[in-house]
Amino acid sequence: MNSEELIDRVFPHFKQILSNRSNLLTEDNIRYYLFFSMAHIDDCLTELNLDNFILELPYRSKTSSYWDDDVLITKNINKELDMFYKSNKNDECFAFEIKYHKKTKSAFPHTDAAGAIFNDLKRLSFIKENKIKKYFLYVTDSEMDKYLGNPPLNSNSYRRFLSSFYNLENDNTIKLNLSSKNIDIPLTFWRSANDSYSEKYKNFINIEVKSVYKEKIITKSNLPLNILVYEVK
Protein backbone atom coordinates (compact mmCIF):
# COMPACT_ATOMS: atom_id res chain seq x y z
CA MET A 1 0.00 0.00 0.00
CA ASN A 2 1.30 3.45 -0.87
CA SER A 3 0.15 6.89 0.25
CA GLU A 4 -2.14 7.39 -2.77
CA GLU A 5 -3.92 4.13 -2.01
CA LEU A 6 -4.19 5.14 1.63
CA ILE A 7 -5.95 8.40 0.75
CA ASP A 8 -8.01 7.18 -2.23
CA ARG A 9 -9.07 3.78 -0.86
CA VAL A 10 -8.52 3.39 2.87
CA PHE A 11 -10.07 6.60 4.14
CA PRO A 12 -13.22 6.29 1.97
CA HIS A 13 -13.62 2.72 3.22
CA PHE A 14 -13.12 3.93 6.79
CA LYS A 15 -15.84 6.54 6.25
CA GLN A 16 -18.21 3.92 4.84
CA ILE A 17 -17.90 1.44 7.70
CA LEU A 18 -17.96 4.18 10.34
CA SER A 19 -21.24 5.43 8.83
CA ASN A 20 -22.75 2.02 9.61
CA ARG A 21 -21.98 2.30 13.33
CA SER A 22 -25.14 1.88 15.41
CA ASN A 23 -23.57 1.23 18.83
CA LEU A 24 -21.63 3.34 21.32
CA LEU A 25 -18.53 4.85 19.68
CA THR A 26 -15.20 5.27 21.52
CA GLU A 27 -11.70 6.36 20.52
CA ASP A 28 -10.57 2.72 20.58
CA ASN A 29 -13.35 1.94 18.09
CA ILE A 30 -12.00 4.66 15.79
CA ARG A 31 -8.53 3.07 15.93
CA TYR A 32 -9.88 -0.39 15.16
CA TYR A 33 -12.05 0.88 12.31
CA LEU A 34 -8.96 2.41 10.73
CA PHE A 35 -6.99 -0.78 11.29
CA PHE A 36 -9.80 -2.82 9.73
CA SER A 37 -9.94 -0.54 6.68
CA MET A 38 -6.19 -0.68 6.20
CA ALA A 39 -6.13 -4.46 6.58
CA HIS A 40 -9.06 -4.81 4.17
CA ILE A 41 -7.46 -2.65 1.47
CA ASP A 42 -4.08 -4.26 2.08
CA ASP A 43 -5.70 -7.63 1.42
CA CYS A 44 -7.33 -6.31 -1.77
CA LEU A 45 -3.96 -5.10 -3.07
CA THR A 46 -1.94 -8.14 -2.04
CA GLU A 47 -2.08 -11.05 0.36
CA LEU A 48 -2.81 -9.66 3.82
CA ASN A 49 0.18 -9.65 6.11
CA LEU A 50 -0.66 -8.61 9.67
CA ASP A 51 3.05 -8.34 10.31
CA ASN A 52 2.81 -5.01 8.45
CA PHE A 53 0.93 -3.48 11.39
CA ILE A 54 1.96 -2.43 14.88
CA LEU A 55 -0.63 -1.01 17.26
CA GLU A 56 0.71 1.17 20.07
CA LEU A 57 4.32 1.26 18.93
CA PRO A 58 6.65 2.86 21.51
CA TYR A 59 8.27 6.01 20.18
CA ARG A 60 11.42 4.85 21.93
CA SER A 61 12.49 1.27 22.54
CA LYS A 62 15.61 -0.89 22.63
CA THR A 63 15.27 -1.67 18.93
CA SER A 64 14.07 1.66 17.51
CA SER A 65 13.77 5.29 18.46
CA TYR A 66 11.84 7.83 16.41
CA TRP A 67 12.62 10.84 18.56
CA ASP A 68 15.75 12.51 19.86
CA ASP A 69 16.47 11.37 23.40
CA ASP A 70 15.77 14.72 25.03
CA VAL A 71 12.25 15.30 23.65
CA LEU A 72 10.24 13.35 26.22
CA ILE A 73 9.76 14.05 29.89
CA THR A 74 10.37 11.11 32.19
CA LYS A 75 6.71 10.31 32.90
CA ASN A 76 6.05 9.95 29.16
CA ILE A 77 9.21 8.06 28.28
CA ASN A 78 7.08 5.10 27.13
CA LYS A 79 4.71 7.15 24.95
CA GLU A 80 3.23 5.07 22.12
CA LEU A 81 2.22 5.78 18.55
CA ASP A 82 -1.39 4.71 17.88
CA MET A 83 -0.56 2.72 14.75
CA PHE A 84 2.43 2.03 12.52
CA TYR A 85 2.32 0.42 9.08
CA LYS A 86 5.20 -0.84 6.96
CA SER A 87 4.42 -2.35 3.57
CA ASN A 88 6.07 -5.62 2.67
CA LYS A 89 6.22 -4.41 -0.95
CA ASN A 90 8.15 -1.17 -0.51
CA ASP A 91 9.84 1.00 2.08
CA GLU A 92 6.95 3.43 2.56
CA CYS A 93 5.80 3.54 6.18
CA PHE A 94 2.83 5.26 7.84
CA ALA A 95 2.67 6.62 11.38
CA PHE A 96 -0.77 7.46 12.79
CA GLU A 97 -1.99 9.40 15.77
CA ILE A 98 -5.75 9.21 16.24
CA LYS A 99 -8.07 11.42 18.27
CA TYR A 100 -11.84 11.27 18.86
CA HIS A 101 -13.72 14.01 20.67
CA LYS A 102 -17.38 13.76 21.59
CA LYS A 103 -19.83 15.73 23.66
CA THR A 104 -20.05 14.80 27.33
CA LYS A 105 -22.85 15.22 29.85
CA SER A 106 -20.76 17.68 31.82
CA ALA A 107 -19.19 20.88 30.49
CA PHE A 108 -16.82 19.98 27.67
CA PRO A 109 -13.15 21.00 28.16
CA HIS A 110 -12.69 22.64 24.76
CA THR A 111 -9.35 24.28 25.49
CA ASP A 112 -7.83 21.12 26.95
CA ALA A 113 -9.09 19.09 23.97
CA ALA A 114 -7.58 21.57 21.51
CA GLY A 115 -4.25 21.30 23.29
CA ALA A 116 -4.41 17.49 23.07
CA ILE A 117 -4.78 17.74 19.28
CA PHE A 118 -1.58 19.74 18.99
CA ASN A 119 0.23 17.47 21.43
CA ASP A 120 -0.41 14.63 18.95
CA LEU A 121 0.52 16.71 15.91
CA LYS A 122 3.73 17.85 17.54
CA ARG A 123 4.71 14.28 18.45
CA LEU A 124 4.33 13.29 14.81
CA SER A 125 6.35 16.28 13.67
CA PHE A 126 9.35 15.10 15.69
CA ILE A 127 9.58 11.83 13.73
CA LYS A 128 12.52 12.61 11.47
CA GLU A 129 12.83 9.55 9.21
CA ASN A 130 12.00 10.65 5.66
CA LYS A 131 10.52 7.30 4.65
CA ILE A 132 7.82 7.58 7.32
CA LYS A 133 4.69 9.47 6.27
CA LYS A 134 2.89 10.88 9.30
CA TYR A 135 -0.90 11.21 9.57
CA PHE A 136 -3.25 12.62 12.17
CA LEU A 137 -6.81 11.24 12.03
CA TYR A 138 -9.31 13.41 13.86
CA VAL A 139 -12.96 12.49 14.36
CA THR A 140 -15.31 14.77 16.26
CA ASP A 141 -19.00 15.39 16.75
CA SER A 142 -20.63 18.82 16.69
CA GLU A 143 -19.09 19.89 20.01
CA MET A 144 -15.51 20.46 18.85
CA ASP A 145 -16.63 21.11 15.28
CA LYS A 146 -18.31 24.29 16.46
CA TYR A 147 -15.46 25.30 18.74
CA LEU A 148 -12.69 24.76 16.21
CA GLY A 149 -14.50 25.72 13.03
CA ASN A 150 -16.64 28.68 14.08
CA PRO A 151 -14.65 31.23 16.08
CA PRO A 152 -16.68 34.18 17.40
CA LEU A 153 -16.56 37.54 15.67
CA ASN A 154 -13.57 39.61 16.78
CA SER A 155 -11.95 36.42 18.12
CA ASN A 156 -8.39 36.48 19.44
CA SER A 157 -5.33 35.01 17.74
CA TYR A 158 -5.75 31.70 19.59
CA ARG A 159 -9.20 31.02 18.14
CA ARG A 160 -8.11 32.20 14.69
CA PHE A 161 -5.13 29.83 14.92
CA LEU A 162 -7.43 26.88 15.66
CA SER A 163 -9.82 27.84 12.88
CA SER A 164 -7.03 28.13 10.28
CA PHE A 165 -6.06 24.54 11.11
CA TYR A 166 -9.53 23.05 11.29
CA ASN A 167 -10.98 24.84 8.25
CA LEU A 168 -8.00 24.12 5.98
CA GLU A 169 -9.29 23.19 2.54
CA ASN A 170 -8.51 19.72 1.26
CA ASP A 171 -5.16 19.37 -0.56
CA ASN A 172 -3.97 22.65 0.97
CA THR A 173 -0.97 23.06 3.27
CA ILE A 174 -0.47 25.43 6.17
CA LYS A 175 2.38 26.29 8.52
CA LEU A 176 1.14 26.48 12.10
CA ASN A 177 3.22 28.68 14.38
CA LEU A 178 2.40 29.55 17.96
CA SER A 179 4.45 30.35 21.04
CA SER A 180 4.05 31.48 24.62
CA LYS A 181 4.85 34.99 23.35
CA ASN A 182 1.26 35.04 22.06
CA ILE A 183 -0.21 36.42 25.27
CA ASP A 184 -3.83 35.46 24.55
CA ILE A 185 -3.19 31.68 24.51
CA PRO A 186 -4.99 29.99 27.44
CA LEU A 187 -2.75 28.28 29.98
CA THR A 188 -5.01 25.22 29.80
CA PHE A 189 -4.17 24.86 26.11
CA TRP A 190 -0.43 24.97 26.76
CA ARG A 191 -0.72 22.55 29.67
CA SER A 192 -2.34 19.98 27.38
CA ALA A 193 -0.19 20.75 24.33
CA ASN A 194 3.00 20.49 26.43
CA ASP A 195 2.04 17.22 28.13
CA SER A 196 4.63 14.98 26.43
CA TYR A 197 7.66 17.21 26.34
CA SER A 198 10.78 18.20 28.19
CA GLU A 199 11.32 21.87 29.02
CA LYS A 200 13.30 22.51 25.83
CA TYR A 201 10.32 21.57 23.64
CA LYS A 202 7.50 23.28 25.55
CA ASN A 203 5.44 26.37 24.75
CA PHE A 204 5.86 26.47 21.00
CA ILE A 205 4.22 24.93 17.96
CA ASN A 206 5.99 24.94 14.60
CA ILE A 207 4.27 22.41 12.36
CA GLU A 208 3.45 22.15 8.66
CA VAL A 209 0.33 20.12 7.85
CA LYS A 210 -1.58 19.22 4.71
CA SER A 211 -5.28 18.38 4.68
CA VAL A 212 -5.62 15.11 2.76
CA TYR A 213 -9.16 13.96 3.57
CA LYS A 214 -12.33 15.63 4.92
CA GLU A 215 -15.83 14.22 5.18
CA LYS A 216 -19.03 14.70 7.17
CA ILE A 217 -21.19 11.66 7.98
CA ILE A 218 -24.18 10.67 10.07
CA THR A 219 -23.95 7.21 11.60
CA LYS A 220 -26.79 4.72 11.90
CA SER A 221 -27.11 5.83 15.52
CA ASN A 222 -27.83 9.33 14.17
CA LEU A 223 -24.49 10.71 15.33
CA PRO A 224 -23.10 13.48 13.11
CA LEU A 225 -19.35 13.15 12.73
CA ASN A 226 -16.58 15.11 11.04
CA ILE A 227 -13.62 13.12 9.71
CA LEU A 228 -10.40 15.02 9.09
CA VAL A 229 -7.03 13.61 8.09
CA TYR A 230 -3.85 15.66 8.02
CA GLU A 231 -0.40 14.74 6.80
CA VAL A 232 2.26 16.18 9.08
CA LYS A 233 5.28 17.33 7.13
N, C-alpha and C positions, 0 to 999 in steps of 0.2 A: 504494500500500500504506500502510495506517495501522498504528498500534501494536496495535490489536486483532487485525488480520489477521496481524501479525508473531507474536504470541503464540499465537493459535488455529490458525494454518495453517503458518507457516514452521517453528517449532520442532518440532511433531509430525512434519513431513516430514523435517526434519533427523535426528530420532531414528530414523525408519524407515530412511533410507538408511544411516545410520551403523551400524545393527544388521546390515546386510548386508555389512559390511566383513569380508573374509577374508584380507587382506594386512596387511603391516606398517602401523601407524598412527603418524603424526607430527603435530606441531602444525600444520604447513602443510596436511596433509590436513584437519584440523578446520576450518581457515579456508576451504578450498575447498569442503568439504561445506556449510558455512553459505552461502557465496556461491551454490552451485548451488541450494540450497533457496530462497533469496530470489529468484534469477532465475526459477526454475520457478514459484513462486507469483505473482511479478510478471507473468509471461507469462499465467498463468491469469486474472488480474484485468484485464489490459489487454495491449496489444501490448508485448512485451519491448523495453526500451530500456536497453542496456548503459551508456549515458551516465549513468544514474542511480547507477552504482556507481564508487567509487574505492577501490582496494586500496592500503594503505600511504600514507595521506594525511599529509603533514607537518603537525604541530600548528602550526608557524609557517612561513610562506612569504611571498613578495613579494605574493601576491594575497589571502591570508587568514591570520589568526592567531586561534587559539582560546584561547590563554592570554595572561595578562599577561606582559610582556617579562621580568620578573625571576624567573619561576618556575623556568626551566631552568638547569642548570649548563652551562658551555660545551661539555663533551664530549657532551652530549645535546641540543644546540641543534637538531639535525635529527631529533629523535624523531618517529616516525610512528604514526598511528592504524591499527589493523589493517584496519578497513573503515569506509567512510562511504557512506551511502545517502541520496539525495534524490529523492523522488517527483516525477515530471513532472505529477502531477495536483493536488498540494497542496504546502504549504510544510513539511510534517512531514519531519524528517530524523532519521536514526539514526546514532549513533556506536558502534562496537563495539571493545572490547578482548577478546582471546581467549587463553585459557591452557589448555594440556594438560600434565598431570603423569602420569608413568607410572613404574613400578618399574624400577630399573636393577640391573645385576649387582653393582655396588659399593654401599656404604652410601648410602642415599638422604638427601640434605640437606634434611630436613623444614623446619627453621627458615628456611633460605634460600628455599625454595619458598613458604612462607607469606608471607614478606616480599615476594616477587615478586607475589603476588596483590594485596596492598594497594598496591604501587607502581602497578599497573594501575588499581585502583579510584580511587586518589587522582588519577591523571592525568585520568580521566574527570570526577571531581568538579570539576576546575578549568575545565572547559568551561562558559562562563557564558551562552551564547546560549539563550534560553528555548525556541526552536523545535526545538532539537536534543535528542532523547531519547537517553539514554546507557545502553548495556547492556554487561555483563560476562558473557561465556560461559565457563564453567569446566567442563572435562571431566577426570576423573581416574579412575584404576583404584583398586584396594583400598588401595594404599600411603598416599596422602594422605587417602583416605576414612576410614581408621582414625585417622590422626593428627589430622585436623581434627574429626571427628565423635564420637570416643570418648575424651575426656580422662580421665586416670586419676583414681581417687578422691582426694580432698583435693588436687586440682590447683591450681596458682597462677592468678593473675588473667590471665596471658597465655594459658594454655590454655583458660580459661573464655571469654575474649574470642573466640578462634578458633571455639570450639564454638557460641557464640551466633550468629555469622555463618553458619557452615556448616549448622547445624541449623535455621535460620529456616524456619518453615512457609510454604508457598506462599501468596501474596497478603498476607503480613504484611510490615511495615516495621520496621526497627530503626535506631537511631542508634548508630554505632560511634565511640567516643571512646577514644583511647589517647595517652599522651605519655611522654616520657623520664622524667617524674616517677614513673611506675610502675616501681619498682626491679627487679621480677622479669622484665622484658622482655629476652630475649637480645640481645646486641649484634649477632649474626649476622642476626637479624630486622630490626633497624633499618638495618643496612648495606644489605640488599636493598631494604627499603621506601623508603629515602632515595635510591636510586640515581639518580633523574632530577633531583633538586631542588637549588636553590640553598640556602644556609645558612638563609635566612629561612623556608623551607618544610619544613625537616627536623624529625624527631623528634616529630611529632605526626600523629594521624589523627583527622579529624573529618568523618565521612561518613554520610549517610543512604542506606540501600539498601532496596529492596523485592524479595522473591523472586517472580519471575513465572513460573518454569517449573522443575520438578524431575522427573527420571525416572531409573530404573535400567534398564540394558539388558545383554544379553550378545551380543556380536557373533558372526558366523559362525566367527571364529577362536577362539571360546570365551574372549573377553576381557570380563570384567565391567567396565562403565563407569558412572559417575555423571555425569549431565548437570545442571548447575545454571545458571540464568540470573537475573541480578540487574539491576534498573533502578537506576541511580545517580541520586539526586535532586539 
